[in-house]
Amino acid sequence: MSLTIEATSTMTAMQAALGTRLARLRLSRNLTQASLAREAGASLSSIKRLEAGENTSMETFLRVLKALGMEARLLDALPNPDVRPVERVRHGGRERRRARTKAGTPKATAWAWGEDGDP
């Protein structure tokens, strides 16, 4: 299995790739799953599920990253939303608080409350 995550990957494939990377990182640091679970404050079964690419909580994922010393790298993967000088000028220096619906955006479904023909 390739350890790269492509934009067209399914969620299952991305979870499996992340699990494989976490397992390899753990092994490169000579940690057992049990010792990582202790350091992360998580259960052994949660570590096993995470490394197998199965569903687990975001809290467990973040605890494992912290135990491996990788929590800052996760934040580095996301751009800093505060660095937007052009957008701040456009909005008069105000911080944006909500997103606006684009014109012509289709509804999620064609059905809506009160449109079923019942009186």
N, CA, C and O of each residue as an XYZ file, in Angstrom:
476
protein
N       0.839     -1.178      0.000
C       0.000      0.000      0.000
C       0.885      1.243      0.000
O       1.842      1.330      0.769
N       0.568      2.185     -0.847
C       1.315      3.430     -0.911
C       0.968      4.295      0.283
O      -0.177      4.303      0.735
N       1.943      5.021      0.796
C       1.698      5.868      1.958
C       1.346      7.291      1.577
O       1.254      8.157      2.447
N       1.147      7.549      0.302
C       0.707      8.872     -0.104
C      -0.806      8.916     -0.107
O      -1.471      7.925     -0.407
N      -1.340     10.076      0.231
C      -2.783     10.248      0.243
C      -3.146     11.147     -0.924
O      -2.782     12.322     -0.956
N      -3.869     10.583     -1.884
C      -4.266     11.350     -3.056
C      -5.626     11.989     -2.814
O      -6.395     11.539     -1.966
N      -5.908     13.034     -3.563
C      -7.168     13.744     -3.405
C      -8.366     12.855     -3.725
O      -9.463     13.091     -3.219
N      -8.167     11.844     -4.552
C      -9.278     10.983     -4.949
C      -9.447      9.780     -4.024
O     -10.311      8.938     -4.268
N      -8.653      9.685     -2.986
C      -8.741      8.550     -2.075
C     -10.059      8.548     -1.325
O     -10.666      9.592     -1.084
N     -10.479      7.361     -0.969
C     -11.670      7.245     -0.134
C     -11.273      7.498      1.315
O     -10.093      7.470      1.663
N     -12.262      7.742      2.141
C     -11.990      7.953      3.561
C     -11.343      6.714      4.173
O     -10.448      6.828      5.011
N     -11.791      5.541      3.759
C     -11.224      4.296      4.275
C      -9.750      4.191      3.913
O      -8.933      3.792      4.743
N      -9.406      4.546      2.685
C      -8.008      4.482      2.255
C      -7.154      5.495      3.009
O      -6.012      5.204      3.363
N      -7.704      6.681      3.255
C      -6.948      7.687      4.012
C      -6.731      7.241      5.451
O      -5.642      7.414      5.997
N      -7.771      6.664      6.072
C      -7.621      6.167      7.438
C      -6.576      5.060      7.497
O      -5.768      5.018      8.425
N      -6.586      4.165      6.515
C      -5.616      3.071      6.481
C      -4.195      3.612      6.317
O      -3.268      3.129      6.967
N      -4.022      4.609      5.455
C      -2.696      5.197      5.243
C      -2.200      5.901      6.507
O      -1.027      5.791      6.862
N      -3.095      6.625      7.183
C      -2.705      7.283      8.434
C      -2.345      6.258      9.501
O      -1.370      6.431     10.233
N      -3.136      5.190      9.586
C      -2.849      4.136     10.552
C      -1.506      3.481     10.305
O      -0.752      3.218     11.242
N      -1.208      3.219      9.041
C       0.078      2.614      8.678
C       1.233      3.542      9.044
O       2.252      3.098      9.572
N       1.068      4.818      8.763
C       2.126      5.778      9.111
C       2.337      5.862     10.616
O       3.473      5.914     11.087
N       1.237      5.876     11.370
C       1.364      5.934     12.827
C       2.056      4.678     13.360
O       2.900      4.767     14.252
N       1.706      3.518     12.819
C       2.344      2.272     13.251
C       3.840      2.299     12.944
O       4.652      1.920     13.788
N       4.201      2.735     11.768
C       5.624      2.806     11.396
C       6.378      3.821     12.257
O       7.522      3.588     12.646
N       5.736      4.933     12.545
C       6.362      5.944     13.398
C       6.565      5.392     14.809
O       7.616      5.597     15.416
N       5.567      4.700     15.321
C       5.668      4.079     16.643
C       6.811      3.073     16.682
O       7.608      3.063     17.620
N       6.886      2.232     15.661
C       7.942      1.219     15.603
C       9.327      1.847     15.442
O      10.308      1.341     15.987
N       9.404      2.950     14.691
C      10.706      3.614     14.517
C      11.214      4.194     15.833
O      12.411      4.432     15.997
N      10.304      4.414     16.756
C      10.678      4.917     18.088
C      10.767      3.791     19.109
O      10.908      4.035     20.308
N      10.682      2.553     18.622
C      10.805      1.355     19.449
C       9.788      1.338     20.584
O      10.120      1.021     21.726
N       8.548      1.684     20.255
C       7.462      1.661     21.235
C       6.503      0.524     20.908
O       6.199      0.272     19.742
N       6.037     -0.150     21.933
C       4.984     -1.133     21.732
C       3.643     -0.400     21.705
O       3.542      0.752     22.127
N       2.632     -1.078     21.210
C       1.299     -0.478     21.227
C       0.861     -0.207     22.662
O       0.218      0.806     22.937
N       1.205     -1.105     23.570
C       0.833     -0.941     24.977
C       1.511      0.276     25.596
O       0.879      1.041     26.325
N       2.798      0.454     25.306
C       3.499      1.603     25.890
C       2.990      2.920     25.291
O       2.890      3.924     25.996
N       2.672      2.916     24.005
C       2.097      4.115     23.394
C       0.730      4.418     24.006
O       0.398      5.577     24.254
N      -0.054      3.375     24.245
C      -1.364      3.567     24.866
C      -1.211      4.192     26.247
O      -1.963      5.101     26.598
N      -0.245      3.716     27.038
C      -0.004      4.295     28.366
C       0.405      5.763     28.264
O      -0.131      6.612     28.976
N       1.356      6.057     27.376
C       1.837      7.436     27.226
C       0.748      8.370     26.720
O       0.699      9.539     27.101
N      -0.121      7.852     25.865
C      -1.177      8.679     25.280
C      -2.405      8.764     26.186
O      -3.269      9.614     25.973
N      -2.491      7.897     27.190
C      -3.677      7.870     28.035
C      -4.873      7.308     27.289
O      -6.008      7.738     27.494
N      -4.605      6.341     26.422
C      -5.656      5.716     25.620
C      -5.633      4.209     25.876
O      -4.682      3.683     26.454
N      -6.668      3.539     25.448
C      -6.710      2.088     25.619
C      -5.905      1.404     24.513
O      -5.715      1.954     23.428
N      -5.445      0.209     24.814
C      -4.705     -0.568     23.829
C      -5.576     -0.862     22.618
O      -5.098     -0.825     21.484
N      -6.850     -1.154     22.849
C      -7.742     -1.438     21.716
C      -7.915     -0.213     20.819
O      -8.065     -0.352     19.605
N      -7.895      0.987     21.406
C      -7.991      2.213     20.588
C      -6.763      2.385     19.707
O      -6.874      2.789     18.549
N      -5.595      2.080     20.254
C      -4.353      2.176     19.473
C      -4.398      1.167     18.328
O      -4.031      1.489     17.197
N      -4.845     -0.047     18.621
C      -4.935     -1.077     17.581
C      -5.911     -0.659     16.479
O      -5.623     -0.829     15.295
N      -7.067     -0.111     16.872
C      -8.040      0.346     15.869
C      -7.465      1.488     15.036
O      -7.643      1.521     13.819
N      -6.785      2.410     15.681
C      -6.201      3.558     14.973
C      -5.174      3.090     13.948
O      -5.182      3.548     12.806
N      -4.303      2.193     14.345
C      -3.271      1.692     13.428
C      -3.844      0.805     12.328
O      -3.242      0.665     11.263
N      -5.000      0.209     12.582
C      -5.644     -0.627     11.567
C      -6.473      0.208     10.597
O      -7.038     -0.328      9.644
N      -6.547      1.507     10.832
C      -7.312      2.381      9.953
C      -8.799      2.348     10.236
O      -9.606      2.743      9.394
N      -9.159      1.883     11.410
C     -10.567      1.832     11.786
C     -10.952      3.110     12.525
O     -10.094      3.892     12.933
N     -12.260      3.305     12.689
C     -12.743      4.507     13.362
C     -12.328      4.536     14.823
O     -12.387      3.528     15.528
N     -11.916      5.691     15.250
C     -11.604      5.968     16.643
C     -11.867      7.449     16.854
O     -12.158      8.162     15.894
N     -11.774      7.915     18.057
C     -12.103      9.322     18.310
C     -10.957     10.242     17.896
O      -9.794      9.842     17.836
N     -11.329     11.477     17.615
C     -10.307     12.470     17.295
C      -9.424     12.699     18.513
O      -8.227     12.951     18.380
N     -10.015     12.612     19.700
C      -9.228     12.790     20.926
C      -8.122     11.744     21.014
O      -6.989     12.070     21.368
N      -8.436     10.504     20.699
C      -7.416      9.451     20.720
C      -6.325      9.750     19.708
O      -5.138      9.618     20.006
N      -6.727     10.150     18.518
C      -5.752     10.499     17.471
C      -4.827     11.615     17.945
O      -3.611     11.531     17.772
N      -5.398     12.658     18.540
C      -4.590     13.778     19.019
C      -3.705     13.378     20.197
O      -2.571     13.844     20.300
N      -4.203     12.532     21.074
C      -3.390     12.058     22.199
C      -2.181     11.260     21.700
O      -1.076     11.399     22.224
N      -2.405     10.429     20.688
C      -1.311      9.636     20.120
C      -0.279     10.552     19.461
O       0.925     10.366     19.638
N      -0.751     11.535     18.703
C       0.188     12.476     18.089
C       1.008     13.203     19.149
O       2.213     13.392     18.983
N       0.362     13.607     20.229
C       1.081     14.298     21.304
C       2.103     13.370     21.947
O       3.231     13.785     22.211
N       1.725     12.123     22.202
C       2.657     11.165     22.803
C       3.862     10.905     21.899
O       4.958     10.622     22.381
N       3.650     11.003     20.589
C       4.745     10.815     19.632
C       5.493     12.119     19.342
O       6.453     12.126     18.570
N       5.055     13.223     19.960
C       5.700     14.513     19.742
C       5.396     15.111     18.382
O       6.200     15.871     17.842
N       4.245     14.775     17.825
C       3.905     15.205     16.473
C       2.738     16.191     16.416
O       2.302     16.548     15.322
N       2.219     16.639     17.559
C       1.022     17.482     17.535
C       1.229     18.793     16.785
O       0.302     19.270     16.130
N       2.397     19.378     16.862
C       2.655     20.638     16.154
C       2.681     20.434     14.646
O       2.307     21.332     13.892
N       3.116     19.274     14.207
C       3.163     18.988     12.768
C       1.772     18.923     12.169
O       1.578     19.270     11.004
N       0.797     18.479     12.959
C      -0.575     18.439     12.481
C      -1.076     19.852     12.212
O      -1.703     20.105     11.183
N      -0.804     20.767     13.126
C      -1.232     22.153     12.933
C      -0.494     22.804     11.768
O      -1.039     23.683     11.102
N       0.740     22.377     11.522
C       1.489     22.914     10.387
C       0.875     22.496      9.051
O       1.079     23.163      8.036
N       0.123     21.392      9.053
C      -0.500     20.920      7.815
C      -1.659     21.822      7.374
O      -2.041     21.814      6.203
N      -2.209     22.588      8.297
C      -3.310     23.492      7.972
C      -2.787     24.917      7.890
O      -2.038     25.344      8.768
N      -3.161     25.661      6.859
C      -2.688     27.039      6.764
C      -3.262     27.886      7.886
O      -4.371     27.635      8.359
N      -2.517     28.876      8.305
C      -2.966     29.787      9.355
C      -4.033     30.717      8.775
O      -3.735     31.489      7.863
N      -5.265     30.663      9.279
C      -6.327     31.496      8.719
C      -6.175     32.980      9.048
O      -6.863     33.812      8.457
N      -5.288     33.324      9.979
C      -5.101     34.729     10.334
C      -4.278     35.483      9.300
O      -4.318     36.713      9.263
N      -3.540     34.779      8.469
C      -2.676     35.418      7.489
C      -3.456     35.578      6.184
O      -3.329     34.769      5.265
N      -4.266     36.640      6.121
C      -5.086     36.922      4.941
C      -5.172     38.440      4.747
O      -6.267     38.997      4.832
N      -4.082     39.108      4.495
C      -4.124     40.566      4.422
C      -5.070     41.103      3.348
O      -5.729     42.118      3.575
N      -5.155     40.460      2.200
C      -6.025     40.950      1.131
C      -7.484     40.868      1.557
O      -8.255     41.797      1.315
N      -7.866     39.764      2.188
C      -9.250     39.615      2.631
C      -9.577     40.599      3.755
O     -10.697     41.107      3.820
N      -8.633     40.870      4.623
C      -8.884     41.847      5.689
C      -9.108     43.241      5.111
O      -9.972     43.976      5.589
N      -8.355     43.603      4.109
C      -8.547     44.901      3.470
C      -9.922     44.944      2.820
O     -10.626     45.949      2.926
N     -10.308     43.875      2.155
C     -11.599     43.798      1.481
C     -12.752     43.958      2.475
O     -13.784     44.537      2.134
N     -12.583     43.446      3.709
C     -13.640     43.510      4.713
C     -13.434     44.641      5.707
O     -14.034     44.633      6.782
N     -12.611     45.597      5.373
C     -12.402     46.753      6.235
C     -11.738     46.427      7.558
O     -11.991     47.104      8.554
N     -10.895     45.407      7.592
C     -10.173     45.047      8.800
C     -10.960     44.160      9.752
O     -10.431     43.728     10.776
N     -12.214     43.885      9.425
C     -13.042     43.033     10.285
C     -12.745     41.558     10.015
O     -12.392     41.163      8.904
N     -12.897     40.777     11.051
C     -12.721     39.338     10.943
C     -14.016     38.707     10.441
O     -15.099     39.065     10.902
N     -13.912     37.791      9.519
C     -15.077     37.116      8.965
C     -15.667     36.154      9.992
O     -14.926     35.414     10.640
N     -16.994     36.155     10.149
C     -17.646     35.332     11.164
C     -18.511     34.215     10.582
O     -18.820     33.256     11.289
N     -18.907     34.316      9.317
C     -19.699     33.252      8.697
C     -19.476     33.238      7.199
O     -19.026     34.217      6.603
N     -19.800     32.113      6.613
C     -19.676     31.963      5.166
C     -20.998     32.339      4.520
O     -22.060     32.165      5.117
N     -20.934     32.841      3.334
C     -22.118     33.233      2.593
C     -22.418     32.172      1.541
O     -21.507     31.627      0.917
N     -23.713     31.885      1.348
C     -24.115     30.945      0.314
C     -23.894     31.576     -1.042
O     -24.260     32.727     -1.279
N     -23.289     30.806     -1.925
C     -23.045     31.307     -3.279
C     -24.345     31.310     -4.055
O     -25.192     30.439     -3.857
N     -24.507     32.280     -4.934
C     -25.711     32.365     -5.761
C     -25.794     31.135     -6.650
O     -24.799     30.701     -7.231
N     -26.995     30.584     -6.744
C     -27.189     29.433     -7.618
C     -26.790     28.114     -6.998
O     -26.740     27.102     -7.698
N     -26.500     28.089     -5.688
C     -26.157     26.842     -5.040
C     -27.417     25.999     -4.911
O     -28.407     26.465     -4.346
N     -27.406     24.764     -5.423
C     -28.610     23.927     -5.350
C     -28.877     23.483     -3.918
O     -27.961     23.385     -3.101
N     -30.162     23.216     -3.625
C     -30.537     22.705     -2.321
C     -29.946     21.310     -2.147
O     -29.633     20.629     -3.124
N     -29.801     20.900     -0.904
C     -29.296     19.551     -0.628
C     -30.278     18.506     -1.136
O     -29.867     17.465     -1.647
N     -31.565     18.775     -1.000
C     -32.604     17.888     -1.523
C     -33.683     18.747     -2.152
O     -33.755     19.949     -1.897
N     -34.512     18.140     -2.964
C     -35.599     18.877     -3.599
C     -36.771     19.064     -2.633
O     -37.606     19.944     -2.838
N     -36.837     18.236     -1.575
C     -37.931     18.280     -0.623
C     -37.650     19.303      0.468
O     -36.500     19.473      0.872
N     -38.685     19.987      0.950
C     -38.570     20.904      2.073
C     -39.829     20.817      2.903
O     -40.864     20.386      2.393
N     -39.780     21.206      4.155
C     -40.939     21.194      5.035
C     -42.058     22.031      4.414
O     -41.826     23.130      3.910
N     -43.265     21.490      4.464
C     -44.427     22.226      3.958
C     -44.634     22.114      2.479
O     -45.579     22.699      1.949
N     -43.782     21.377      1.783
C     -43.922     21.248      0.330
C     -44.431     19.877     -0.080
O     -44.343     19.511     -1.252
N     -44.966     19.111      0.871
C     -45.397     17.766      0.532
C     -46.856     17.701      0.077
O     -47.355     16.618     -0.229
N     -47.539     18.836      0.030
C     -48.898     18.880     -0.469
C     -49.952     18.632      0.594
O     -51.144     18.683      0.292
N     -49.545     18.362      1.848
C     -50.520     18.168      2.911
C     -51.003     19.516      3.417
O     -50.218     20.461      3.496
N     -52.297     19.623      3.765
C     -52.827     20.901      4.265
C     -52.345     21.207      5.647
O     -52.699     22.243      6.209
